[in-house]
Amino acid sequence: MPGLSAAEGGLLLIRLTFGLLLAGHGAQKLFGIFGGPGLAATGRNFDALGYHPGKVFAVIGSLSEICGGLGLAVGLLTPLAAAAVIGVMINAMVTVSGAHGLWVENGGVEYSVCICVVALALTAIGPGRFSLDRFFPWRSGGWFPAAVALGLGGIGAAIALSI
């Protein structure tokens, strides 16, 4: 691509890969595609974790992964997309993996931490020139958009955990 630097290409590759895989992960839970459990089973899992009604929380969590992943993939409303992803992962760490330590082999938080860090880093760096956010002030990233993503993700997680 003319004018595509290695850094812009790398950023686009990270956004597309990370975002689309995360959206697919959410689609597994919501729609039962890609070998996923679907909404009924995901709702039962959420009920077992103490989220009632489980099906409602399953929809919220799945849509957060789908919309957050797609937003990061195309670079649209990047701070809000990252906030959705961060909020879901904080909930996963608190309710599912936090008691199992760090490493995923033991059911730990490793995977969720990595997802949070990538989402936050994409916001801090900015989605880049090849994004739908290229017309918005947060296109170049920065501390403020990153703080918004982390703050809103944390607030969303706190609300979900308190209900």
C-alpha positions in Angstrom: 0.0 0.0 0.0 1.5 3.4 -0.9 2.2 5.4 2.2 1.8 2.5 4.5 4.6 2.5 7.0 5.7 -0.7 8.8 4.4 0.8 12.1 0.9 1.6 10.5 0.8 -1.8 9.0 1.7 -3.5 12.2 -0.9 -1.5 14.1 -3.5 -2.4 11.5 -2.5 -6.1 11.8 -2.8 -6.1 15.6 -6.2 -4.3 15.5 -7.7 -6.6 12.9 -6.4 -9.8 14.4 -7.1 -9.0 18.0 -10.5 -7.3 17.3 -11.9 -9.9 15.0 -10.8 -12.8 17.2 -12.4 -11.1 20.2 -15.6 -10.5 18.3 -15.6 -14.1 17.2 -15.2 -15.1 20.9 -18.2 -13.1 21.8 -20.2 -14.6 18.8 -19.4 -18.1 20.1 -21.2 -17.2 23.4 -24.1 -15.4 21.9 -24.8 -17.2 18.6 -23.2 -20.6 19.2 -21.1 -20.3 16.0 -17.4 -21.2 15.6 -18.0 -24.2 18.0 -19.3 -22.0 20.8 -21.9 -22.8 23.4 -24.6 -20.4 22.4 -26.8 -18.1 24.5 -28.6 -20.7 26.5 -25.5 -22.5 27.8 -23.7 -19.2 28.3 -26.7 -17.9 30.3 -26.5 -21.0 32.5 -22.8 -20.3 33.1 -23.5 -16.7 34.0 -26.2 -17.9 36.4 -23.7 -20.3 38.0 -21.3 -17.4 38.5 -23.9 -15.4 40.3 -25.1 -13.1 37.5 -28.9 -13.1 37.6 -30.6 -13.3 35.2 -27.8 -15.2 33.5 -29.1 -14.9 30.0 -29.3 -11.1 30.3 -25.7 -10.8 31.5 -24.6 -13.3 28.8 -26.1 -11.0 26.2 -24.4 -8.0 27.7 -21.0 -9.8 28.0 -21.2 -11.3 24.6 -22.2 -8.0 22.9 -19.4 -6.2 24.8 -16.9 -8.6 23.3 -18.5 -8.5 19.8 -18.9 -4.7 19.7 -15.6 -4.0 21.5 -13.8 -6.4 19.2 -15.3 -5.0 16.0 -14.7 -1.4 17.2 -11.0 -2.1 17.8 -10.7 -4.0 14.5 -12.0 -1.1 12.4 -10.7 1.6 14.7 -14.1 3.1 15.5 -14.7 4.8 18.9 -11.6 3.1 20.1 -11.7 4.3 23.7 -15.3 3.0 24.1 -14.5 -0.2 22.3 -11.5 -0.8 24.6 -13.7 0.1 27.7 -16.2 -2.6 26.7 -13.4 -5.2 26.4 -11.7 -4.1 29.6 -15.0 -4.2 31.6 -15.7 -7.7 30.5 -12.2 -8.9 31.2 -12.2 -7.4 34.7 -15.5 -9.3 35.4 -13.9 -12.5 34.1 -10.9 -12.0 36.3 -12.9 -11.3 39.4 -15.5 -14.0 39.0 -13.8 -16.8 37.1 -10.0 -16.7 37.0 -8.8 -14.5 39.9 -8.8 -17.2 42.5 -6.6 -19.4 40.3 -3.5 -17.2 40.2 -1.7 -15.9 37.2 -1.1 -18.7 34.7 -3.9 -19.8 32.4 -2.8 -23.5 32.8 -4.2 -23.2 36.3 -7.3 -21.3 35.2 -5.6 -18.0 36.1 -5.9 -14.4 34.9 -3.1 -14.4 32.3 -5.3 -14.4 29.2 -7.7 -11.7 30.5 -4.8 -9.5 31.6 -3.3 -9.8 28.1 -6.6 -8.8 26.5 -6.9 -5.8 28.8 -3.4 -4.6 28.1 -3.7 -4.9 24.3 -7.1 -3.0 24.4 -5.6 -0.3 26.6 -2.4 -0.1 24.6 -4.4 0.3 21.3 -6.2 3.2 22.9 -3.0 4.8 24.2 -1.2 4.4 20.9 -4.3 5.4 18.9 -6.0 3.4 16.1 -3.8 4.8 13.4 -4.3 6.4 10.0 -6.1 3.4 8.6 -9.0 3.5 11.0 -12.5 5.0 11.1 -11.3 7.2 14.0 -8.9 9.0 11.8 -11.2 12.1 11.9 -11.6 12.2 15.7 -9.4 13.8 18.3 -8.4 10.5 19.8 -7.0 9.2 16.5 -3.5 9.7 17.9 -4.2 8.1 21.2 -2.7 9.6 24.4 -3.1 9.5 28.1 -6.6 10.9 28.2 -8.3 8.4 25.8 -6.5 5.6 27.6 -7.7 6.9 31.0 -11.2 7.1 29.6 -11.1 3.5 28.4 -9.7 2.2 31.7 -12.0 4.4 33.8 -15.2 3.4 31.9 -14.2 -0.2 31.7 -13.6 -0.2 35.5 -16.9 1.6 36.2 -18.8 -0.8 33.9 -17.2 -3.8 35.7 -18.0 -2.4 39.1 -21.6 -1.9 38.2 -22.0 -5.4 36.8 -20.2 -6.9 39.8 -22.5 -5.0 42.3 -25.8 -6.0 40.7 
